[in-house]
């Protein structure tokens, strides 16, 4: 009867485990789907920490599903065991072995499930964790950053609801897992508690966002991502270590159960969980040795002593090179005398401290745009264009504009029209414009003014920034728009430096203005910059055309001058040549006429022979007698293929 009662209790426990696992799995799945929808798909929360809660809820649903199968198979195995005992009690079945009956397979299936399922679950959990971390990292690397919603209180409220549901459900499952039958429900509860912690952090980051600290979510989400990576790696380590762990008679701990989470989720304190982990890992009662008992008793007193020693060491302060210090006791200045670089002793923290400042370091405040965006990141592009926004938020300065001749002429015309009762367009006579600029102000703290800078003002750097903004607004309203953007920028920066220094000295701020620079001066990006860019482009095109025309002039004028000179010289040369040739021809004709008159026959003969010798030297000649009658001449007009010595011009050779 006692055995039968025990079997009935095991069946009831298995059924209860199945029901609880179904409820826990459905709850974890619903929470996971809600987190996936609100945190990733719909982007309701706009919080990376909130979205990361999908990892613990997914793993909790996985382990709940494993617990459901465990409960069903445990119920079937227990009933089978009950049937075996009933058959053993019957006389007609005592002839054969009930354990070897092929009809009873639930027990063997349950044993195989308990043996192999933990390894499969550990691998699946590690894969799911790795996949989620990879997807989150890839999504965070390519997404377009969006600001967290203004309704941060709503996000914190939803995260709080999820946190309370998770922590109570997780605590219940962890407490239930202390029973041997419900041992597999421990990972389910641990991951639900982990999800509640993630939701707690998501709620805190949402509240901080509402208070003006949006960058907290970025750092918390990255830390949680690293923690989940460590927990995912623990599954793989546990999977490998399980093959080499010493075996004991004690029931084995599931491989997929996180030892790290168990340190903070299981009841009994951290030391008890550490002892259980060591006992399980080494295979014997480590917590029963005298070394462990000594460490357990002396650990907390030793920690207290160590912390006390560390606290006493806070009395030692150091003022480093290029620094000066101001000693404070209970928030008040002990002496206005500055401490030089050395080692000093003061009251321990938080009762005393030495505030250190550098009077040689160059500090900077920036007047103009906001460099930090809503996500807490510094926006400073490498290339600044007028037509694109390049800061988180630009500030505009009111700048005067000089009226040109056409504007003055139009203004006089409008005044003349107004004299006849017409209404002038007020927009056509505006002589101011907006200017976007970045004005870095570099300063150094004076040693004599350090007390004023650090203690007479809550935030000396912010005060200096406000002074710089005030002087920039006053000064830029009195200068020309184009002067600030072009050649007058250096003068404007020097004037601003002088005015900021005077205002800082007036309130005894205790700083020296080292340098003031006007950078990135440009018209408003969205409204004016495109049109202004077109105007600047037209001006550049005009200048380019003028330079191109000048270059063409410099190129063409020398060519024209050289061509003119060449033609004049050619004309003079032609004139001289024609004149001289004509004179020579006339002189030659006179001499030929004189020779002809003296000896006409000889003149004709010599002229004829000269013609044959010079003008007809390349023509083949045949000499025949003119006095022999009835002669037949055979003339050979063939050209010789080869020349011989007879054909050589001996006269030319002898002359050479």
C-alpha positions in Angstrom: 0.0 0.0 0.0 2.9 2.4 0.8 4.4 1.8 -2.6 1.1 2.3 -4.3 0.6 5.5 -2.4 4.0 6.7 -3.5 3.3 5.9 -7.1 0.1 7.9 -6.9 1.9 10.8 -5.5 4.5 10.7 -8.3 1.7 10.6 -10.9 0.1 13.6 -9.3 3.4 15.4 -9.1 4.1 14.7 -12.7 0.7 15.9 -13.8 1.1 19.1 -11.7 4.5 19.6 -13.3 3.0 19.3 -16.7 0.2 21.8 -15.9 2.7 24.3 -14.4 5.0 23.9 -17.3 2.2 24.5 -19.8 1.2 27.7 -17.9 4.8 28.8 -17.6 5.5 28.1 -21.2 2.4 29.9 -22.4 3.3 32.9 -20.2 6.9 33.0 -21.4 5.8 32.7 -25.0 3.3 35.5 -24.6 5.9 37.7 -22.9 8.4 36.9 -25.7 5.9 37.7 -28.4 4.9 41.0 -26.7 8.5 42.0 -26.3 9.2 41.1 -30.0 6.2 43.1 -31.1 6.6 46.2 -28.9 10.4 46.3 -28.8 11.4 45.3 -32.3 8.5 45.1 -34.8 6.4 48.1 -33.8 9.3 49.9 -32.1 7.0 51.1 -29.4 9.7 51.2 -26.7 12.6 52.4 -28.9 14.8 50.7 -26.3 17.5 48.2 -27.0 17.4 46.9 -23.4 13.7 46.3 -23.7 14.2 44.4 -27.0 16.9 42.2 -25.5 14.4 40.6 -23.1 13.3 38.4 -26.0 16.3 36.2 -25.3 15.4 35.1 -21.7 11.7 34.7 -22.5 12.5 32.6 -25.6 14.8 30.3 -23.5 12.2 30.1 -20.8 9.6 29.0 -23.3 12.1 26.4 -24.7 12.8 25.0 -21.2 9.0 25.0 -20.4 8.4 22.9 -23.5 11.1 20.5 -22.3 9.4 20.4 -18.8 6.0 19.6 -20.4 7.5 16.6 -22.3 9.3 15.6 -19.1 6.0 15.7 -17.1 4.1 13.7 -19.7 6.8 11.1 -20.0 7.2 10.9 -16.2 3.4 10.4 -15.8 3.5 7.6 -18.5 6.5 6.0 -16.9 4.9 6.1 -13.4 1.7 4.6 -14.6 3.7 1.9 -16.4 5.5 1.1 -13.2 2.2 0.8 -11.4 0.9 -1.6 -14.0 4.1 -3.7 -13.7 3.5 -4.0 -10.0 -0.1 -5.1 -10.5 1.0 -7.7 -13.0 3.7 -9.0 -10.6 1.0 -9.5 -8.0 -1.1 -11.7 -10.2 -0.2 -15.4 -10.1 -0.8 -16.2 -13.7 1.9 -13.7 -14.8 4.6 -14.7 -12.4 6.1 -17.2 -14.9 7.7 -14.5 -17.0 9.8 -11.4 -16.3 7.7 -8.3 -16.4 10.7 -6.0 -16.9 11.3 -7.5 -20.3 7.8 -7.1 -21.6 7.8 -5.3 -24.9 4.6 -3.6 -24.0 6.3 -1.5 -21.3 8.4 1.2 -23.2 7.5 4.4 -21.4 10.1 3.8 -18.7 12.9 3.3 -21.2 11.8 6.3 -23.2 11.7 8.4 -20.1 15.2 7.2 -19.1 16.6 8.0 -22.6 14.9 11.4 -22.5 16.5 12.3 -19.1 19.8 11.1 -20.4 20.0 12.8 -23.9 17.5 15.6 -23.8 19.7 17.9 -21.6 22.5 17.9 -24.1 20.2 18.7 -26.9 18.6 21.5 -24.9 22.0 22.9 -24.0 23.0 23.1 -27.6 19.7 24.6 -28.7 19.9 27.2 -26.0 23.5 28.1 -27.0 22.4 28.3 -30.7 19.4 30.5 -29.9 21.4 32.8 -27.8 24.1 33.1 -30.4 21.6 33.7 -33.2 19.8 36.4 -31.2 23.1 38.2 -30.3 24.2 38.1 -34.0 20.9 39.4 -35.2 20.9 42.2 -32.7 24.5 43.2 -33.4 23.8 43.2 -37.2 20.6 45.2 -36.8 22.2 47.7 -34.5 25.0 48.2 -36.9 22.9 49.1 -40.0 19.7 50.6 -38.5 18.8 54.3 -38.7 19.0 55.6 -35.1 15.7 56.9 -33.8 15.0 58.9 -30.7 13.4 57.2 -27.7 9.7 58.1 -27.4 8.5 61.0 -25.3 6.1 58.6 -23.5 8.9 57.1 -21.6 6.6 56.7 -18.6 4.4 54.4 -20.7 7.4 52.2 -21.6 8.5 52.1 -18.0 5.0 51.1 -16.9 4.8 48.2 -19.5 8.3 47.1 -18.4 7.3 47.2 -14.8 4.2 45.0 -15.5 6.4 42.5 -17.4 9.0 42.6 -14.5 6.5 41.8 -11.8 4.9 39.0 -13.8 8.3 37.5 -14.6 9.8 37.8 -11.1 6.8 36.3 -9.3 6.4 33.4 -11.8 10.2 32.8 -11.8 10.4 32.8 -8.0 7.5 30.3 -7.9 9.1 27.9 -10.4 12.5 28.2 -8.6 10.9 27.4 -5.3 9.0 24.5 -6.8 12.2 23.1 -8.3 13.5 22.4 -4.8 11.3 19.3 -5.0 13.1 16.4 -6.7 10.2 15.8 -9.1 10.2 19.5 -10.3 14.0 19.7 -10.7 13.8 20.5 -14.4 11.7 23.6 -13.7 14.7 25.5 -12.2 16.0 26.8 -15.6 12.5 28.0 -16.4 12.3 30.0 -13.3 15.9 31.3 -13.5 15.4 32.6 -17.0 12.1 34.2 -16.1 13.8 36.0 -13.2 16.6 37.0 -15.7 13.9 38.5 -17.9 12.5 40.4 -15.0 15.9 41.9 -14.3 16.2 43.0 -18.0 12.7 44.6 -17.7 13.8 46.4 -14.6 16.8 47.8 -16.4 14.6 48.7 -19.4 12.3 50.6 -17.1 15.2 52.4 -15.4 16.6 53.5 -18.8 13.2 54.7 -19.9 12.9 56.9 -16.8 16.4 58.2 -17.3 15.4 59.1 -20.9 12.5 61.0 -19.6 14.9 62.9 -17.3 17.2 63.8 -20.2 19.7 61.0 -20.2 19.0 59.0 -23.4 22.5 57.5 -23.6 22.0 55.2 -20.6 20.0 52.7 -22.8 23.0 52.4 -25.2 25.5 51.3 -22.5 23.0 49.1 -20.5 22.0 47.2 -23.7 25.7 46.6 -24.6 26.4 45.3 -21.1 23.4 43.0 -21.2 24.5 41.7 -24.6 27.9 40.8 -23.2 26.2 39.0 -20.2 24.0 37.0 -22.5 27.0 36.1 -24.6 28.7 34.8 -21.4 25.5 32.8 -20.4 25.4 31.3 -24.0 29.0 30.3 -23.8 28.3 28.6 -20.4 25.9 26.2 -22.2 28.8 25.0 -24.4 31.2 24.8 -21.5 28.7 22.8 -19.4 28.1 20.5 -22.4 31.8 19.7 -22.7 32.5 19.5 -19.0 29.6 17.1 -18.4 31.6 14.3 -20.3 34.5 14.6 -17.8 32.7 15.2 -14.6 33.1 12.6 -11.8 29.9 10.5 -11.4 28.2 10.2 -8.0 25.1 8.6 -6.7 23.5 12.0 -6.3 20.9 12.9 -9.0 22.8 14.7 -11.9 22.1 18.3 -12.4 20.6 19.2 -15.8 23.3 20.3 -18.3 21.1 23.2 -19.6 20.7 24.6 -16.1 22.9 27.8 -15.8 25.2 27.7 -12.8 25.7 31.5 -13.0 22.0 32.3 -12.9 21.6 29.8 -10.1 24.0 31.8 -7.9 21.5 34.7 -7.9 18.1 33.0 -8.4 18.1 30.0 -6.1 17.3 30.4 -2.5 19.8 29.8 0.3 22.4 32.6 -0.4 25.4 32.8 -2.6 27.7 30.7 -0.4 25.2 27.8 -0.3 24.9 27.9 -4.1 28.6 28.0 -4.5 29.0 25.0 -2.2 26.4 23.0 -4.1 28.1 23.9 -7.3 31.5 22.7 -6.0 30.0 19.5 -4.6 28.4 18.7 -7.9 31.4 19.6 -10.0 34.1 17.7 -8.1 31.9 14.7 -7.3 32.5 14.7 -3.5 31.4 16.8 -0.5 33.7 19.8 -0.9 31.6 21.8 1.5 32.3 19.3 4.2 36.1 19.9 4.3 37.7 22.0 7.0 39.2 24.4 4.3 35.7 25.3 3.0 34.3 25.6 6.5 37.1 27.9 7.5 36.7 30.0 4.3 32.9 30.2 4.9 33.4 31.5 8.4 36.3 33.9 7.8 35.3 35.2 4.3 32.9 37.9 5.4 35.0 39.2 8.3 38.0 39.3 5.9 36.0 41.1 3.3 35.0 43.7 5.9 38.6 44.1 7.0 39.7 44.5 3.4 37.0 47.1 2.7 38.0 49.0 5.9 41.6 49.0 4.8 40.6 50.2 1.4 38.5 52.9 2.9 41.4 54.1 5.1 43.6 54.3 2.0 41.2 57.0 0.6 42.9 59.4 3.1 45.9 59.4 0.8 45.5 61.9 -2.1 47.9 62.9 -4.8 48.2 66.2 -6.8 49.8 65.3 -10.1 52.2 67.3 -12.3 50.8 70.4 -13.9 48.0 70.3 -11.4 46.9 72.3 -8.3 44.6 71.1 -5.5 42.1 72.5 -3.2 41.5 70.6 0.1 37.9 70.2 1.3 36.5 68.9 4.5 32.7 68.1 4.6 32.3 70.1 1.4 34.0 73.3 2.6 37.4 74.7 1.6 40.0 74.2 4.3 42.4 76.9 2.9 42.4 79.2 -0.1 46.0 78.3 -0.6 46.5 76.0 -3.6 48.3 72.7 -3.1 51.3 72.1 -5.3 52.0 68.7 -6.9 52.7 66.3 -4.0 51.1 63.6 -1.8 48.8 64.7 0.9 46.7 63.2 3.8 43.1 64.2 4.4 39.9 62.8 5.9 38.7 59.5 4.3 36.0 59.5 1.7 33.4 61.0 1.7 34.3 63.4 4.5 37.3 64.9 2.9 38.8 65.2 -0.6 41.3 67.2 -2.7 39.8 68.7 -5.8 42.4 68.8 -8.5 42.5 71.3 -11.4 45.0 72.0 -14.2 45.9 75.6 -14.8 48.0 74.8 -17.8 45.5 72.6 -19.7 43.5 74.2 -22.5 39.8 73.7 -22.1 37.2 74.4 -24.7 33.5 75.4 -24.9 31.7 75.5 -28.2 29.2 78.2 -29.1 26.7 77.4 -31.7 25.4 74.0 -32.6 24.6 71.1 -30.3 27.1 68.3 -30.9 25.4 65.6 -28.9 22.3 64.0 -30.4 19.4 62.4 -28.6 21.1 59.1 -28.4 24.1 60.7 -26.5 26.5 60.4 -29.4 28.8 63.1 -30.7 27.9 64.2 -34.2 30.9 65.7 -36.0 31.2 64.7 -39.7 34.5 64.7 -41.5 33.1 66.8 -44.3 30.8 69.8 -43.6 28.5 70.8 -46.5 26.1 73.8 -46.5 23.3 71.8 -48.0 23.3 69.0 -45.5 22.7 68.9 -41.8 25.9 68.0 -40.0 25.1 68.6 -36.3 22.4 67.5 -33.9 20.9 70.9 -33.8 22.2 74.1 -35.4 21.8 77.6 -33.8 21.3 80.7 -35.9 22.8 84.1 -35.4 21.2 87.3 -36.6 23.7 89.1 -38.9 23.5 92.4 -40.7 23.6 92.6 -44.5 24.9 95.6 -46.4 22.5 96.9 -49.1 24.1 97.1 -52.6 23.3 99.7 -55.2 20.3 97.9 -56.7 18.8 97.4 -53.2 19.2 101.1 -52.4 17.8 102.0 -55.7 14.8 99.7 -55.1 14.4 101.2 -51.7 14.3 104.8 -53.0 11.7 103.7 -55.6 9.5 102.1 -52.9 9.8 105.4 -50.9 8.7 107.3 -53.9 5.8 105.0 -54.4 4.9 105.3 -50.8 4.6 109.1 -51.2 1.8 108.4 -53.6 0.0 106.2 -51.2 1.3 102.8 -52.3 2.3 100.1 -49.7 5.8 98.9 -49.9 6.8 95.2 -49.6 8.4 94.9 -46.2 10.3 91.8 -47.3 12.3 93.7 -50.0 13.9 96.1 -47.6 15.1 93.5 -45.0 18.8 94.2 -44.1 19.4 91.2 -41.8 20.1 87.6 -42.4 20.6 84.3 -40.4 24.0 82.7 -40.1 25.0 79.3 -38.8 28.4 79.0 -37.3 30.6 77.0 -34.9 32.6 79.2 -32.5 35.0 77.2 -30.3 36.3 79.2 -27.3 39.5 77.9 -25.8 40.4 79.1 -22.3 42.8 78.4 -19.5 42.0 78.6 -15.7 44.1 81.2 -13.8 45.8 80.1 -10.7 44.7 83.3 -8.9 41.1 82.9 -10.1 40.8 79.1 -9.6 38.7 79.5 -6.4 36.3 81.9 -8.1 36.0 79.6 -11.1 35.5 76.4 -9.1 33.5 77.6 -6.1 31.8 80.9 -6.9 30.0 79.4 -9.8 28.2 76.1 -9.9 29.5 75.3 -13.4 32.2 77.8 -14.6 32.4 76.3 -18.1 28.7 76.7 -18.6 28.9 80.3 -17.4 31.7 81.0 -19.9 29.6 79.4 -22.7 26.6 81.6 -21.8 28.9 84.7 -21.8 30.4 83.7 -25.2 26.9 83.2 -26.7 25.8 86.6 -25.4 28.8 88.3 -26.9 28.5 86.4 -30.1 24.9 87.4 -30.5 25.6 91.1 -29.8 28.7 91.3 -32.0 27.4 89.4 -35.1 24.3 91.6 -35.2 26.5 94.5 -36.0 28.7 93.0 -38.7 28.1 92.2 -42.4 27.0 88.7 -43.4 29.6 88.3 -46.2 32.4 89.8 -44.0 32.0 87.1 -41.4 31.9 84.4 -44.0 34.9 85.7 -46.0 37.8 88.0 -45.4 36.5 89.6 -42.2 36.4 86.3 -40.2 39.8 86.8 -38.6 38.9 90.3 -37.4 35.6 89.1 -36.1 37.3 86.3 -34.1 39.8 88.7 -32.6 37.0 91.1 -31.6 35.0 88.3 -30.0 38.0 87.2 -28.0 38.5 90.6 -26.6 34.8 91.1 -25.7 34.5 87.6 -24.1 37.6 88.3 -22.0 36.2 91.6 -20.8 32.9 90.1 -19.8 34.6 87.2 -18.0 36.8 89.6 -16.1 33.8 91.7 -15.2 32.2 88.9 -13.2 35.6 87.6 -12.0 35.3 84.2 -13.7 39.0 83.5 -13.4 39.8 82.4 -16.9 42.1 83.5 -19.7 40.7 83.3 -23.2 43.4 81.7 -25.3 41.7 81.6 -28.7 38.4 82.2 -30.4 37.7 80.8 -33.9 34.7 81.1 -36.2 34.2 77.8 -38.1 31.6 76.4 -40.5 30.0 79.8 -41.2 27.2 79.2 -43.6 23.6 80.3 -44.2 20.7 78.2 -42.8 20.8 74.7 -44.2 17.2 73.9 -45.2 15.8 77.3 -46.2 18.6 79.3 -47.7 21.7 77.1 -48.3 20.6 75.6 -51.6 19.8 79.0 -53.1 22.9 80.5 -51.6 24.9 77.6 -53.0 23.5 78.4 -56.4 24.5 82.1 -56.0 28.0 81.1 -54.9 28.2 78.7 -57.8 27.2 81.4 -60.2 29.8 83.7 -58.6 32.4 81.0 -59.0 31.4 80.4 -62.6 31.6 84.2 -63.3 35.1 84.3 -61.8 36.1 81.2 -63.8 34.8 82.8 -67.0 36.7 86.1 -66.3 39.9 84.1 -65.6 39.4 82.1 -68.7 38.9 85.3 -70.8 42.1 86.8 -69.2 44.0 83.6 -70.0 42.7 83.7 -73.6 43.7 87.4 -73.9 47.2 86.6 -72.5 47.5 83.8 -75.0 46.1 85.5 -78.1 47.7 89.0 -77.8 51.3 87.7 -78.0 50.3 85.6 -81.0 48.8 88.6 -82.7 51.8 90.8 -82.0 54.2 88.2 -83.2 52.1 87.6 -86.4 52.0 91.3 -87.0 55.8 91.6 -86.6 56.3 88.6 -88.9 54.1 90.0 -91.6 55.9 93.4 -91.4 59.3 91.7 -91.7 58.1 89.6 -94.6 56.8 92.7 -96.4 60.1 94.5 -95.8 62.1 91.4 -97.0 59.9 91.1 -100.1 60.3 94.8 -100.9 64.0 94.6 -100.6 64.2 91.4 -102.6 62.0 92.7 -105.5 63.8 96.0 -105.6 67.3 94.4 -105.7 66.2 91.8 -108.3 64.7 94.4 -110.5 67.8 96.6 -110.3 70.0 93.5 -111.0 67.8 92.6 -114.0 68.0 96.1 -115.4 71.8 96.2 -115.0 72.1 92.7 -116.7 70.0 93.9 -119.6 72.1 97.0 -120.0 75.3 94.9 -120.1 73.7 92.4 -122.5 72.7 95.2 -124.8 76.2 96.6 -124.8 77.7 93.2 -125.6 75.2 92.6 -128.4 75.9 96.0 -130.0 79.6 95.2 -130.0 79.5 91.6 -131.5 75.9 90.5 -132.4 77.0 87.1 -133.8 79.1 86.1 -130.9 76.5 87.2 -128.5 73.9 85.0 -130.1 76.3 82.1 -130.3 77.3 82.3 -126.7 73.8 82.7 -125.6 72.7 79.7 -127.6 75.5 77.5 -126.2 74.9 78.7 -122.7 71.3 77.7 -123.1 72.3 74.2 -124.2 74.9 73.9 -121.5 72.9 75.1 -118.5 69.2 75.1 -119.2 69.2 71.9 -121.3 71.9 70.0 -119.5 69.5 67.2 -118.5 68.2 66.7 -122.1 69.8 64.1 -124.4 71.2 65.8 -127.5 72.2 64.5 -130.9 74.7 66.5 -133.1 74.3 66.0 -136.9 75.8 67.7 -139.9 73.7 70.3 -141.6 75.8 70.4 -144.8 75.8 66.7 -145.9 72.8 66.0 -148.2 71.1 62.7 -148.7 72.2 61.3 -145.3 70.1 58.7 -143.4 70.3 58.9 -139.7 69.6 56.1 -137.3 68.8 57.5 -133.8 68.9 55.1 -130.8 66.6 56.6 -128.0 67.1 53.6 -125.6 68.3 54.4 -122.1 71.4 52.6 -120.9 70.8 50.2 -118.0 74.4 50.6 -116.7 76.8 53.4 -116.9 80.5 52.9 -117.7 83.6 55.0 -117.5 82.9 56.6 -120.9 79.8 58.1 -119.5 81.5 59.7 -116.5 81.8 63.5 -116.2 85.6 63.8 -116.1 85.5 67.6 -115.9 83.6 67.6 -112.6 86.0 65.0 -111.2 89.1 67.0 -112.1 87.6 70.2 -110.8 87.0 68.6 -107.4 
